[in-house]
Amino acid sequence: MKYEKTRKIIGMLWVCLGLYCTVASIFGMVVLLKEGEGFANNGAMQSLLLASIYGTVSLAGGVAFMKNISWGMPTTTVISWITIFYCLFFFTLGGVDDAGKTGVALVLSMLLISISSLILLRKIILHEKIST
């Protein structure tokens, strides 16, 4: 009960990130298809599809975590680690040059949400072990 607010904050951050990724990727797919480059530009379409899947899983994991469903915490933990590894690859493989200022800000905010989630998840897990 002590970390109920923390649980809701973490869940809401992941819900917001999931909503953003899902809506933005679906919008990007629609724009690509309208311009006629949808299936000709396979790399962009695959990237948008992966972003849509990532957003949907983030959204579901955030809601499950807020409602204290059993698979919410593992899903949030896995998504956090995936995001951290993505950010590491983004900054080490030259993604900064292609993304621009907005893209870098988005990736940094994703990194911040992931690291803070993992720190707070550790506190929640330790509190639940002590309470049991």
Secondary structure, 3 states (H helix, E strand, C coil): CCCHHHHHHHHHHHHHHHHHHHHHHHHHHHHHHHHCCCCCCHHHHHHHHHHHHHHHHHHHHHHHHHCCCCCHHHHHHHHHHHHHHHHHHHHHCCHHHHHHHHHHHHHHHHHHHHHHHHHHHHHHHHHHHHHC
